[in-house]
Amino acid sequence: MLRTIDVRGRELTTAQWIAAVPRAQAARAEALQAAFEIVDDVRLRGEAALREQAARFDRVEDHAIRVPAAHLDDALERLDPGVRRAIEEMIRRVRLASAAQVPAAAMTEIVPGGRVEQRWQPVRRAGVYVPGGKAVYPSSVVMNVVPAQVAGVGEVALASPPQADAGGRVHPDILAAARLLGVTEVYAMGGAGAVGAYAYGVDSIGLEPVDVVTGPGNNFVAAAKRAVGGLVGTDSEAGATEMTLEDPRDRA
């Protein structure tokens, strides 16, 4: 049932706002528990766990988890020319904006002969997660891959859920965006399991652990980042809003 909270005409402090509009704590706790279990399952059983999760959450079996290069080439070839131009323009703009955010090296002399040098070093390997459930966002590919490339990250892997209506392939728009950016390491895996696979690696599919996991997702993806937070770097825990909370039985 939808709950209406009327705050019209009221002047509230920050604490009162938080109390008046509480976050969905029950759903968050449920997501955390589910995500921790899924991540741990991937840690222990690797590919077998990923395949069971794909069957359970994505209704996909016997698919190629490591996406063949031919799938990326085919997706780019079939991409609508107008959409391709839009993605290429997006890449150009995000690349310019990202380059402006890279800090320059700095040298500070503290005392005569004593200097402190500040240098920003890119991580060796980053794992990008791109949702592919109720909506598909090639923009998420661009917004996560381009900053990593501009920063000088040596290896960028990309993961997105396999699509039941596409024979277990990743959505073609996501594959096309990856191909335009030169990303060749792509995996058809979704949800919290994908985050766990990034953190621990999966030898049987050639997935080495990453240093940082980034990308949007639902509550379970956000919770999975917390589950691996002490092992790899993560971005913010941004997930589904209270207005778009998903039933934990739909996807983890």
N, C-alpha and C positions, 0 to 999 in steps of 0.2 A: 504494500500500500504506500502511495506517495505521501510523504509528510510535508506539510506547509509550515514554514517558520516565518512569522511576520515580525520584521524589525523596523517597520516604518514609524517614523516619529520618535525613535529612541536614539539617544546618544550613548554609545557603548565604548568602554575601554577595550584595549586589545584582549585582555583576559576575559572580559564579558562576551566579546565576539566569539572567542574560541569555545566558550561554554554554550553559547546560544546556537552555534552551528558546528556541532561535533563531527569529527571525522569518523568514518566507518571502521571502528576499531575491531569489531568482530570479524568483518571480512578480511581485514589486514592480518589478524592473527591466524585465521584459517589459511590464508595465502602463504604466510611464512612457514607454517608447519608443512604444508604440501610441497612447497618449493625446496625446503631442506631435505625432505625425503627423496624427491626426484633427483636433485643434484647428487646426493649420496649414492643413489642407485647407479647413476652414470659413472661416478668415481669407482664403484666396485665392479660393475659389469660392462662398462663401455658400450660398444656397438649393440650388444643384445638389448641393453636397457633403452637405447635410442630407438631401436626398431619396435619394441613393445610400446613405447610412448607414442610413436607415429601411428601405430595401429589403433591405439586407444583414443588419442586426441584428434588426429588428423584423418583417420579412416584410410590410411595408406599402408600397404605392405609391399615388401620385396622391391623397394625403389632404390635408386642409386643415391646414397647419402652424399658421397662426394660427386658433385655435379660435373659431368663430362664437358670438356671444352666445346664440343659440338652443340650442346644445349645453349650455351651462351651465344655462339655464332648464329644459331638459328633464330634465337630471340631477337637479336639485333637486326637480322635480315628482315624479319617480319614486323618490326616496330613501325608504327605509323610515322610517316615523314614529319608531320607537324609535331607529334609528341617528341620525336628525336630532336628537332630544332629547339623545342622548349627545354629539354633536359640539357642539351649542350650549352644553351644560354645560362641555365641555372648553374652549371658547372663553372662557367667563366666567372660569373658574379661571386659565387661562394669562394672560388679560388682567390679572387682579388681581396675579398673581405678577410679571409683567413690569413693571407700573407701579411695583412696589416696588424694582425694580432700577435705575430711571432716576436717576442722580445729580443732586443739586440743585446749582445754580450756587454758587460760593464766591468770596469776596473776601478776600485776605490782604494786610495792610499790612506790607510788608517794612521800610520806613523811613518816617519822617514824609513824607507826600506821595507816597510810592512804593507802589503797590498792584499786586498780581497778581490778575487775575480769571480764574477757570476756568469755562468754559462748554462744555457738551456739545451738539454740533450734529449732527443726523441727516444722513445722506447723502441725496443727491437721489433716487437710484434704486437699487433692490435687485432682484436676480434670485434666485428661489427654485427649487431643483431638488427634485422629488419622484419617487422611484423608482416604477417600475410594471412590474417584470419578474415575478419569482417570487412576490412578495407586494406588496400594495397598502396604503399607509398614509395615510389621510386625516389621521391625527394629525401626520404630517410637514408637512402644509399648515398646520395650526394652530400647531405649535411654531415654525415659521419666519415665517409671515406676521404673526401677532399681535405678537410682539416688535418687528417692523419698524414696524407701525402705531402701537404705543404709543410708540415712540421718535420718531415724527413723520416717518418716511420718506415723501416725497411720492408716489413711484410704486413699486409692487410688481408685478413680472411673475412668472409661474409657468410652469414647464416640466415636462412629464412625458411618458414615451414613448407613442407611439401603439400601440393594441392591435389586433393582427391579427384577433382574434375579435370586434372591435367596429367593423369597417369603418374602422379607422385613427383612431378617436376615442380621446381620453384616457379612462382608466377613470372611469366615472360617479361613483363615490364621491369621487374626487379633485376632479372638476368641481363636485360639489355642495358640498363643503367650501369651495372657492374662491368659489362663488356666495354662500354664507352670510357670507363675510368681505368681500364686495364687491369681490373681485379680478376685473377684467374683461379683463386682458391675459394670456392663457393660450396656450401653445404646445405643440403635439404634437411634441415632439422629445426624444430621450433620450441618455443616456450622455455621453461626453466631448464629443461634438459640440454638445450643448446648452450646456455650459460655455463652449465656444469661441464659440458664437453670442452668448451673454450678454456676453462680453468684447469682441468686435469689432463686434457689431451685424450685422444682415442687412437691408439697405434694402428688398429686394423683398417682405419680409413685414412691414415696418413695425416691426422690432425695433431699437430704439436701444441702444447699449452701456449697461451698468449700472455702478454704482460698486462694488458688493459682490455676490459670489455666495455663497449659503449653501444648506445642505441635505445630506442623507445620500446615499449611493450606494455602488456597488461600488468595487473597486480602480481602475478606469479613471476613474471620476468623481473620486475623490480625487487621482489622478495629474494629471488635467486641471486641477484647481485649482492645482497646482504649476506647470503650464505657463503659466497666465495670472496667476500670483501677482505678477509685477512690473507688471502692467497694471491689475488691479483688486484690491480687497480680497477676502479669502476667509475662511471659518471654518476650523475644524480639518480636517485631512486624514483624518478618521475614515472608514473604509471597511469592506469585508468583513473578517471575522476569519479567522484561519488555518483555522478549522473550516468556513468557508463560501466559500473561495476559488473563483472561477469560472474556467472555462477562457476564455482571452482570445478564443477563436474564437466564444464564445457571445454576448458583448456587449462593446463598447468604447464 
